Amino acid sequence: MAAAAEVPVAVITDDRAIHRRSFRNFAAIICAGGRLGRRPARPGRTVGKDLGMPRPRIVIVGAGFAGYAAARHLLRASRGRAEIVLLNPTDYFLYLPLLPEVATGILEPRRISVPLAATLPGVRVLLGHAGAFDLDARTVEWADPEGNRGVLGYHRLVLAVGSVNKLLPVPGVTEYAHGFRGIPEALYLRDHLTRQIELAEQATDPAERRARCTFVVAGAGYTGTEVAAQGTLFTAALTAHRPLIRDLPRWLILDTADRVLPTLDPRLSHSAAQVLRHRGVRVLTGTAVEQAGPDGVRLTNGEQVPTRTLVWCVGVRPEPLVSGLGLATRDGRLVVDEFLNVPGRPDVFACGDAAAVPDVIHPGSLTGKTAHHAVRQGRLVAGNVAASYGHGQRRAYRHRDLGFVVDLGGWKAAANPFGVALGGVAGKAVSRGYHLLSMPGNRVRVVADWMLDGVLTRQGVQLGLVRGSAVPLAADDRN
Ligand SMILES: Cc1cc2nc3c(=O)[nH]c(=O)nc-3n(C[C@H](O)[C@H](O)[C@H](O)COP(=O)(O)OP(=O)(O)OC[C@H]3O[C@@H](n4cnc5c(N)ncnc54)[C@H](O)[C@@H]3O)c2cc1C
């Protein structure tokens, strides 16, 4: 991003002066014995008001699992004594694990989009993208969705920018594959699947019909596995009243690993693979996409698969912004210590997918890129930021996996809560219960959609609001 002065746009927030003033004030607060979370010196007045000054400002960049949890817990810890600013490009927290249900017509997109302002009262939500950081001056340049730019000062910075689609140098993939990371991609996929079925029915060429009814998913991690498992049920519902193509939909999932869900408990892999095969999904392990084109994909086993659909779920890489910070990275993630603090920068913290958090349970490795870790790291970072102001003790990050849930659609799921492998209806109950408990809002709406899906047929209409060109696979490299 160019510096604010280089572009002829309005500066929406120039907080540098405020920042300098409030930082001096913050030092005064500390000298005066004021601490985050402590009762103010005089009853009924905040420390900031006591001194007639702005409060210390904690800026959190990214309102995903880690950033949302950090904001929520900082709000509690600070009890109004700090200004908590949450900078995010959308006005909602996205509950990503239920994204496949949006793509396959079970949930409406707003169900998994939890509004930030309404659920985090007391947090100042800024709608925009962070660009350049000046870590010495403690400022963040940011731009709102209309391109207006501003500069935001901070006393503590929490980076929780997450990750983006992983790209591989495979010819044709950036042009013809679509990723699966957000609401636009899910809406695009739902429309695209519906359109392929509709166009297949009206096609006169049997080869074209077959190609339009063939759906390829690259990557058999939890995202790809859920997309393929739930996608088969969706396309079956779409073709139920179309006798000409009812038996045509074919799903294929491939991975270079030797099993689906390669990073999870092998028992989950086994039950997920069983469900996929039972639904007619072709599972190709030890295989990758060699080339993608407008009419099909070529696989590394030499097979040419005519298709108009390639869903790219091969994994994620940290948000590219991280590499531009001039700080140490490991596997593209920002290096932090076990307290989630950036070494040499006591005022900068990072957590979630974007941070290289040492896994103290498996020394030498990093914690996985999962929502489980991100949420817990967000909570911990809140405590450690508060501790940096003298409120409580900082703690090291330590979390042992308690299990994973993979929702396969219908009455099937694979789960291993506390190491107990569950499938079928029991797995499904655990999976849905877990998601409901984990969502910070919208629970009644989600349950309502689940109940409606239980009794009604899925709506086979495409609105065409998100075109393929609007969700290019490489869009994440914008910074
Ligand atoms: C489809 C799907 C299904 C998944 N299912 C599961 C599951 O079942 N269980 C599980 O444990 N994990 C699951 N995951 C992984 C999990 O969602 C991630 O590990 C988790 O989201 C990481 O949390 P985070 O806070 O680090 O990043 P995110 O949740 O990705 O949040 C990052 C936030 O930062 C914002 N941001 C990015 N750049 C900037 C910027 N420059 N300025 C301001 N804001 C910025 C983003 O818009 C986003 O809001 C799934 C992921 C996907 C994609």
The ligand as a Gaussian input file, in Angstrom:
#p B3LYP/6-31G(d) Opt

LIG

0 1
 C      -13.738000     -23.578000       4.884000
 C      -12.939000     -23.707000       6.152000
 C      -13.341000     -24.582000       7.142000
 C      -12.613000     -24.698000       8.327000
 N      -13.043000     -25.564000       9.287000
 C      -12.367000     -25.654000      10.453000
 C      -12.823000     -26.510000      11.482000
 O      -13.825000     -27.216000      11.312000
 N      -12.126000     -26.531000      12.647000
 C      -10.995000     -25.786000      12.848000
 O      -10.403000     -25.837000      13.941000
 N      -10.527000     -24.973000      11.881000
 C      -11.193000     -24.888000      10.693000
 N      -10.732000     -24.060000       9.712000
 C       -9.496000     -23.301000       9.948000
 C       -9.812000     -22.068000      10.775000
 O      -10.913000     -21.393000      10.221000
 C       -8.606000     -21.153000      10.846000
 O       -7.535000     -21.847000      11.448000
 C       -8.959000     -19.915000      11.654000
 O       -9.901000     -19.146000      10.945000
 C       -7.721000     -19.074000      11.957000
 O       -8.133000     -17.992000      12.722000
 P       -7.413000     -16.578000      12.554000
 O       -8.085000     -15.662000      13.504000
 O       -5.957000     -16.742000      12.635000
 O       -7.722000     -16.152000      11.060000
 P       -9.113000     -15.862000      10.356000
 O      -10.241000     -16.494000      11.065000
 O       -8.910000     -16.203000       8.923000
 O       -9.273000     -14.292000      10.516000
 C       -8.361000     -13.385000       9.970000
 C       -9.082000     -12.055000       9.875000
 O       -8.127000     -11.063000       9.534000
 C       -8.672000     -10.247000       8.523000
 N       -7.576000      -9.625000       7.781000
 C       -6.736000     -10.202000       6.897000
 N       -5.881000      -9.298000       6.426000
 C       -6.172000      -8.128000       7.034000
 C       -5.644000      -6.810000       6.958000
 N       -4.626000      -6.499000       6.148000
 N       -6.209000      -5.849000       7.711000
 C       -7.254000      -6.123000       8.530000
 N       -7.782000      -7.341000       8.649000
 C       -7.249000      -8.329000       7.910000
 C       -9.483000     -11.221000       7.686000
 O      -10.424000     -10.545000       6.873000
 C      -10.133000     -12.044000       8.784000
 O      -11.313000     -11.453000       9.241000
 C      -11.443000     -23.933000       8.517000
 C      -11.021000     -23.054000       7.509000
 C      -11.759000     -22.932000       6.338000
 C      -11.311000     -21.962000       5.277000

